[in-house]
Amino acid sequence: MKTTLLLSSAMTGLLLCAGQAMAQDPTTPTPLPLAFPPAVEQPEDLRLEPGSVIHSSDDAELGWLVTSRRTATGQLELVVRGKDGRYRAVPAENLTEEGRTVTVGWTDAQFQAAPILPPPS
């Protein structure tokens, strides 16, 4: 009787420890953190947000703001996803903002002639 009681207590302890060890299985995938849009560096007194509509100086809708970046010379550029789905960089100069619409100093022709960028990661 004592042996049976001792064995059953030992088995119960083993099962409890094994249950905790299984709950900590390293192969269980951990949930991915929520992905937030990258922050956009702000020129002077503007408040730019990813997704803002970007217009040209000749009032054509160019696309949507994705992010900002600095060139090798330190100039701030806005990365815009054009209406054609391609990414281009626009100098962050002569910007005006009205709500979620930003007007840049480039014309539609300048934007279309700009080099295509790979999608930002």
C-alpha positions as CSV (number, residue, x, y, z in Angstrom):
1,M,0.0,0.0,0.0
2,K,2.8,2.4,0.9
3,T,4.6,1.5,-2.3
4,T,1.5,2.1,-4.4
5,L,0.9,5.5,-2.7
6,L,4.5,6.5,-3.1
7,L,4.5,5.5,-6.8
8,S,1.2,7.3,-7.5
9,S,2.6,10.4,-5.8
10,A,5.7,10.2,-7.9
11,M,3.8,9.8,-11.1
12,T,1.5,12.7,-10.3
13,G,4.6,14.9,-9.7
14,L,6.1,13.8,-13.0
15,L,2.9,14.5,-14.9
16,L,2.7,18.0,-13.3
17,C,6.3,18.8,-14.2
18,A,5.9,17.4,-17.7
19,G,2.8,19.4,-18.3
20,Q,4.6,22.6,-17.4
21,A,7.6,21.7,-19.6
22,M,5.2,21.0,-22.5
23,A,3.6,24.4,-22.0
24,Q,7.0,26.0,-22.5
25,D,7.8,24.1,-25.7
26,P,10.2,26.3,-27.7
27,T,8.7,25.0,-31.0
28,T,5.5,26.8,-30.2
29,P,5.4,29.9,-32.4
30,T,5.4,33.1,-30.6
31,P,2.9,35.7,-31.8
32,L,4.4,38.4,-34.1
33,P,4.3,41.9,-32.8
34,L,1.8,44.3,-34.5
35,A,3.3,46.0,-37.5
36,F,3.0,49.8,-37.3
37,P,3.9,52.0,-40.3
38,P,7.4,53.4,-40.0
39,A,7.6,56.9,-38.6
40,V,8.0,59.7,-41.1
41,E,10.7,62.2,-40.3
42,Q,9.0,65.6,-40.1
43,P,10.3,68.7,-42.0
44,E,10.1,71.8,-39.9
45,D,6.5,72.5,-38.8
46,L,4.6,69.9,-40.9
47,R,2.9,66.8,-39.5
48,L,3.2,64.1,-42.1
49,E,1.6,60.7,-41.7
50,P,2.1,57.5,-43.8
51,G,-0.9,57.2,-46.1
52,S,-1.2,61.0,-46.7
53,V,-2.2,61.8,-50.3
54,I,0.6,63.5,-52.2
55,H,-0.1,66.1,-54.9
56,S,2.2,67.7,-57.4
57,S,2.8,71.4,-57.7
58,D,0.6,71.3,-60.9
59,D,-2.2,69.7,-58.8
60,A,-2.0,66.1,-60.1
61,E,-2.4,63.4,-57.5
62,L,0.9,61.5,-57.4
63,G,0.2,58.8,-54.8
64,W,0.5,58.1,-51.1
65,L,3.3,58.8,-48.6
66,V,5.0,55.7,-47.4
67,T,8.0,56.9,-45.4
68,S,10.9,59.4,-45.4
69,R,14.6,58.9,-45.8
70,R,17.8,60.9,-45.9
71,T,20.0,61.0,-49.0
72,A,23.8,60.5,-48.8
73,T,24.1,64.3,-48.6
74,G,21.6,64.5,-45.8
75,Q,18.6,65.9,-47.7
76,L,15.2,64.7,-46.6
77,E,13.1,62.9,-49.2
78,L,9.6,61.5,-49.1
79,V,9.1,58.0,-50.4
80,V,5.8,58.0,-52.4
81,R,3.9,55.0,-53.7
82,G,2.6,56.3,-57.0
83,K,-0.8,55.6,-58.4
84,D,1.0,53.1,-60.7
85,G,2.1,51.2,-57.7
86,R,5.8,52.1,-58.1
87,Y,7.9,53.9,-55.4
88,R,9.8,57.1,-56.1
89,A,11.6,59.6,-53.8
90,V,10.5,63.2,-53.8
91,P,12.6,66.0,-52.2
92,A,11.0,67.3,-49.1
93,E,11.2,70.9,-50.2
94,N,8.5,73.5,-50.8
95,L,5.9,71.3,-49.0
96,T,2.5,72.5,-48.1
97,E,0.0,70.5,-46.1
98,E,-3.8,70.7,-45.9
99,G,-5.3,68.0,-43.7
100,R,-4.0,64.6,-45.0
101,T,-3.0,66.1,-48.4
102,V,0.5,67.2,-49.0
103,T,1.6,69.2,-52.0
104,V,5.2,68.8,-53.1
105,G,7.4,71.1,-55.1
106,W,7.7,68.7,-58.1
107,T,5.4,68.6,-61.1
108,D,3.7,65.4,-62.3
109,A,6.3,65.1,-65.1
110,Q,9.2,65.3,-62.7
111,F,7.7,62.6,-60.5
112,Q,7.1,60.3,-63.4
113,A,10.7,60.8,-64.6
114,A,12.2,60.0,-61.1
115,P,14.0,56.7,-60.7
116,I,11.9,53.8,-59.5
117,L,12.8,52.6,-56.0
118,P,12.5,49.0,-54.6
119,P,9.6,48.6,-52.2
120,P,10.6,49.8,-48.7
121,S,11.1,47.0,-46.2
